[in-house]
Amino acid sequence: MRKNGTNKMRLFNVWSTCGQCVTEFPELVTTARNFGLRDFEFITISTDWPRGFRESEGIP
């Protein structure tokens, strides 16, 4: 979590559909629910390519 210019707490999570990221997902859902009634933002960033993008762009 990082301090920011608001009173909200923000949790940033960078993830992918790799085994470890998928395994920790239920824990992140629990965290989001626990903080849901507070000034809290849960921001997730996926590093996965959109489905079909790699093939359409010729990326191996």
C-alpha positions as CSV (number, residue, x, y, z in Angstrom):
1,M,0.0,0.0,0.0
2,R,1.2,3.5,-0.7
3,K,0.4,6.9,0.8
4,N,-1.4,9.2,-1.7
5,G,-3.1,12.6,-1.7
6,T,-6.4,11.3,-0.5
7,N,-7.6,9.5,2.6
8,K,-8.1,6.3,0.7
9,M,-5.8,3.3,1.1
10,R,-4.8,1.8,-2.3
11,L,-3.6,-1.7,-2.9
12,F,-2.0,-2.3,-6.3
13,N,-1.6,-5.8,-7.5
14,V,0.1,-6.8,-10.8
15,W,-0.9,-10.3,-11.9
16,S,-0.9,-12.8,-14.7
17,T,-2.6,-16.1,-15.2
18,C,0.5,-17.9,-14.0
19,G,0.1,-20.6,-11.3
20,Q,1.2,-18.4,-8.4
21,C,-0.9,-15.4,-9.3
22,V,-4.0,-17.6,-9.7
23,T,-3.3,-19.3,-6.4
24,E,-3.2,-16.0,-4.5
25,F,-6.4,-14.6,-6.0
26,P,-8.8,-15.9,-3.3
27,E,-6.6,-14.2,-0.7
28,L,-6.9,-10.9,-2.6
29,V,-10.7,-11.2,-2.8
30,T,-10.8,-11.7,1.0
31,T,-8.6,-8.6,1.4
32,A,-10.9,-6.5,-0.8
33,R,-13.9,-7.7,1.1
34,N,-12.3,-7.0,4.5
35,F,-11.5,-3.4,3.5
36,G,-14.7,-2.9,1.4
37,L,-16.5,-0.7,3.9
38,R,-13.5,1.7,4.3
39,D,-12.0,4.3,2.0
40,F,-10.1,1.6,0.0
41,E,-9.2,1.1,-3.6
42,F,-8.1,-2.3,-4.9
43,I,-6.4,-1.8,-8.3
44,T,-5.4,-4.8,-10.3
45,I,-3.2,-4.7,-13.4
46,S,-3.0,-7.8,-15.7
47,T,0.2,-8.5,-17.6
48,D,-1.6,-11.0,-19.9
49,W,-2.0,-10.2,-23.6
50,P,-5.6,-9.9,-24.8
51,R,-6.9,-13.1,-26.3
52,G,-5.8,-13.4,-29.9
53,F,-3.6,-10.3,-29.8
54,R,-0.3,-12.1,-30.1
55,E,-1.4,-14.1,-33.1
56,S,-2.9,-11.0,-34.9
57,E,0.4,-9.0,-34.3
58,G,2.7,-11.9,-35.3
59,I,4.2,-12.1,-31.8
60,P,5.6,-15.6,-31.0
